[in-house]
Amino acid sequence: MSASYDVIVLGSGPGGYVAAIRCAQLGLKTAIVERENLGGICLNWGCIPTKAMLRSAEIFHYMQHAGDYGLVAKGIEADLDAIVKRSRGVAKQLNQGISHLMKKNKITVHMGEGRVTGANSLTVKSDPGSGSGAGKGEEALTAKHIIVATGARARDLPFAPADGKRVWTYRHAMTPTELPEKLLVIGSGAIGIEFASFYNDLGSEVTVVEMLDRIVPVEDADVSTFLEKSLRKQGINIMTGAGVEDVKVTPKGITATIKDKSGSSAATDFTHVIVAIGIVPNTEDIGLESLAEMDRGFIQIDPYGRTKTKGLWAIGDCTPGPWLAHKASHEGVTCAEAIAQELGNKDAHPHPLNRNAIPGCTYCHPQVASVGLTEAKAKEAGREIKVGNFPFIGNGKAIALGEAEGFIKTIFDAKTGELLGAHMVGAEVTELIQGYTVGKVLETTEAELLQTVFPHPTLSEMMHESVLDAYGRAIHF
Ligand SMILES: Cc1cc2nc3c(=O)[nH]c(=O)nc-3n(C[C@H](O)[C@H](O)[C@H](O)COP(=O)(O)OP(=O)(O)OC[C@H]3O[C@@H](n4cnc5c(N)ncnc54)[C@H](O)[C@@H]3O)c2cc1C
């Protein structure tokens, strides 16, 4: 007889495992199905291991600039194997943490490849080599509700399929066996820029090619301009408005044909290439063809995660973006609460995701963080705006830290004072952005922010100053 649950979650990334925990908290008999590692991409191959690597690069960078702080550091070297080992160790620790959380919340874990076979049923193949159809190595499960949280994988360039030797996806870039001498990074979104920053800090010669006219193209244009200047100063070669037309693997690396801004193409040799041009949802061959509506492979959902089939839900990277861990987790909670409500729990009050208040962060140095509308998007939306800007050089803490590079920009609706967006580049801004995110969720206006007391000396004072500047009242600049 097949095991039966209230909810089965397919995929255990930050969408899936969080949804499963919330379901269990709400008293639902819950199972999770995972084919690879508990914790998904985020803990094992994404957010966390990259941050561990970037931390090593950051410390290496500081050690090289020890003299700026009155310190002497000699014979500084980066040990790539040790950096990778530490990063993998951090990932393993968190993966084990998820295993513990599953046990603690009495969530049954089925390890294997899951496939939806109906609105309320799925199979799990624990031994992918055992053939199709129920039988050895295949388990049939049923549930009142199924949440699909299968995430996404790196998009390949058709003419440059990843081989793990010279042509890397993010997974290969996280487990290098050698430091690329001359690295090409295709794509300047958060993932591309983080790897460019990491390898540049470690001593690789890095070129970033971006098809659009600026790097980190989802960010405010002022942030892109500032970051590009800063990365160039650090030695990264950046080509915007440029496209990689071909990649040929050679005995010593790769030869890439790159069309530059002016339209002329040239072949350049690199030792390695990281392809960071986006993601493809893991939604093929999991039985959704007739059950869910798809757009370019992404499962279409309502604000609570419902698909077109009753009882079948979807969350996270396999649904429309932004493709971020915290967005996946938030959707997981909303979806779990909506299911509990459908199952009669009167205390469950699901809140759909507020799409205007999802922060985004890039952990290069200087860091980038933002929430809400960019200046261009606010204008496009027909808003009359007030904009404030404050540079890091005007902040005492930033100067004391030796981190005087960057700025904070805030955008308000000129008529209502609504905080429309905030955009930051500089040290630790990925920690600061949450202040504005809370403000946005609380529907703050300039009035509350102007009256808020910010502790001194902190980088957060720049948030206050930026708001003051929007109203012509900045004190320190
Ligand atoms: C290099 C890199 C850095 C990143 N950095 C950040 C960051 O700093 N901040 C941030 O917010 N986001 C970051 N992301 C994005 C983040 O990792 C994803 O948004 C997040 O992991 C999505 O969560 P998810 O639960 O939707 O899917 P995933 O984390 O992709 O998890 C899906 C899980 O489903 C499993 N699965 C798929 N199909 C099946 C099946 N048929 N049967 C069983 N199991 C299946 C997969 O094995 C996987 O474990 C980064 C991504 C990468 C690649």
PDBQT file of the ligand as one rigid body, heavy atoms in Angstrom, charges set to zero:
ROOT
HETATM    1  C1  LIG A 501      25.899  30.245  -7.474  1.00  0.00    +0.000 C 
HETATM    2  C2  LIG A 501      24.576  30.706  -6.931  1.00  0.00    +0.000 A 
HETATM    3  C3  LIG A 501      24.526  31.670  -5.941  1.00  0.00    +0.000 A 
HETATM    4  C4  LIG A 501      23.309  32.080  -5.436  1.00  0.00    +0.000 A 
HETATM    5  N1  LIG A 501      23.285  33.050  -4.473  1.00  0.00    +0.000 NA
HETATM    6  C5  LIG A 501      22.113  33.467  -3.982  1.00  0.00    +0.000 A 
HETATM    7  C6  LIG A 501      22.061  34.436  -2.960  1.00  0.00    +0.000 A 
HETATM    8  O1  LIG A 501      23.094  34.925  -2.493  1.00  0.00    +0.000 OA
HETATM    9  N2  LIG A 501      20.857  34.806  -2.478  1.00  0.00    +0.000 N 
HETATM   10  C7  LIG A 501      19.692  34.277  -2.971  1.00  0.00    +0.000 A 
HETATM   11  O2  LIG A 501      18.617  34.639  -2.501  1.00  0.00    +0.000 OA
HETATM   12  N3  LIG A 501      19.700  33.364  -3.941  1.00  0.00    +0.000 NA
HETATM   13  C8  LIG A 501      20.877  32.945  -4.454  1.00  0.00    +0.000 A 
HETATM   14  N4  LIG A 501      20.889  31.982  -5.421  1.00  0.00    +0.000 N 
HETATM   15  C9  LIG A 501      19.596  31.452  -5.910  1.00  0.00    +0.000 C 
HETATM   16  C10 LIG A 501      19.041  30.414  -4.948  1.00  0.00    +0.000 C 
HETATM   17  O3  LIG A 501      19.981  29.382  -4.785  1.00  0.00    +0.000 OA
HETATM   18  C11 LIG A 501      17.739  29.882  -5.468  1.00  0.00    +0.000 C 
HETATM   19  O4  LIG A 501      16.849  30.964  -5.696  1.00  0.00    +0.000 OA
HETATM   20  C12 LIG A 501      17.088  28.929  -4.487  1.00  0.00    +0.000 C 
HETATM   21  O5  LIG A 501      17.930  27.822  -4.220  1.00  0.00    +0.000 OA
HETATM   22  C13 LIG A 501      15.751  28.425  -5.039  1.00  0.00    +0.000 C 
HETATM   23  O6  LIG A 501      15.171  27.567  -4.117  1.00  0.00    +0.000 OA
HETATM   24  P1  LIG A 501      14.153  26.426  -4.569  1.00  0.00    +0.000 P 
HETATM   25  O7  LIG A 501      13.731  25.763  -3.321  1.00  0.00    +0.000 OA
HETATM   26  O8  LIG A 501      13.127  26.993  -5.453  1.00  0.00    +0.000 OA
HETATM   27  O9  LIG A 501      14.999  25.430  -5.479  1.00  0.00    +0.000 OA
HETATM   28  P2  LIG A 501      16.394  24.686  -5.323  1.00  0.00    +0.000 P 
HETATM   29  O10 LIG A 501      17.234  25.278  -4.263  1.00  0.00    +0.000 OA
HETATM   30  O11 LIG A 501      16.932  24.632  -6.710  1.00  0.00    +0.000 OA
HETATM   31  O12 LIG A 501      15.986  23.241  -4.833  1.00  0.00    +0.000 OA
HETATM   32  C14 LIG A 501      15.276  22.367  -5.641  1.00  0.00    +0.000 C 
HETATM   33  C15 LIG A 501      15.537  20.970  -5.167  1.00  0.00    +0.000 C 
HETATM   34  O13 LIG A 501      14.670  20.088  -5.853  1.00  0.00    +0.000 OA
HETATM   35  C16 LIG A 501      15.368  18.894  -6.160  1.00  0.00    +0.000 C 
HETATM   36  N5  LIG A 501      14.683  18.263  -7.294  1.00  0.00    +0.000 N 
HETATM   37  C17 LIG A 501      14.499  18.743  -8.540  1.00  0.00    +0.000 A 
HETATM   38  N6  LIG A 501      13.782  17.883  -9.286  1.00  0.00    +0.000 NA
HETATM   39  C18 LIG A 501      13.523  16.824  -8.491  1.00  0.00    +0.000 A 
HETATM   40  C19 LIG A 501      12.825  15.604  -8.688  1.00  0.00    +0.000 A 
HETATM   41  N7  LIG A 501      12.237  15.301  -9.852  1.00  0.00    +0.000 N 
HETATM   42  N8  LIG A 501      12.765  14.730  -7.668  1.00  0.00    +0.000 NA
HETATM   43  C20 LIG A 501      13.346  15.017  -6.466  1.00  0.00    +0.000 A 
HETATM   44  N9  LIG A 501      14.014  16.155  -6.221  1.00  0.00    +0.000 NA
HETATM   45  C21 LIG A 501      14.091  17.052  -7.221  1.00  0.00    +0.000 A 
HETATM   46  C22 LIG A 501      16.764  19.373  -6.499  1.00  0.00    +0.000 C 
HETATM   47  O14 LIG A 501      17.697  18.325  -6.338  1.00  0.00    +0.000 OA
HETATM   48  C23 LIG A 501      16.954  20.477  -5.464  1.00  0.00    +0.000 C 
HETATM   49  O15 LIG A 501      17.545  19.985  -4.301  1.00  0.00    +0.000 OA
HETATM   50  C24 LIG A 501      22.109  31.527  -5.929  1.00  0.00    +0.000 A 
HETATM   51  C25 LIG A 501      22.140  30.541  -6.909  1.00  0.00    +0.000 A 
HETATM   52  C26 LIG A 501      23.356  30.127  -7.397  1.00  0.00    +0.000 A 
HETATM   53  C27 LIG A 501      23.379  29.055  -8.446  1.00  0.00    +0.000 C 
ENDROOT
TORSDOF 0
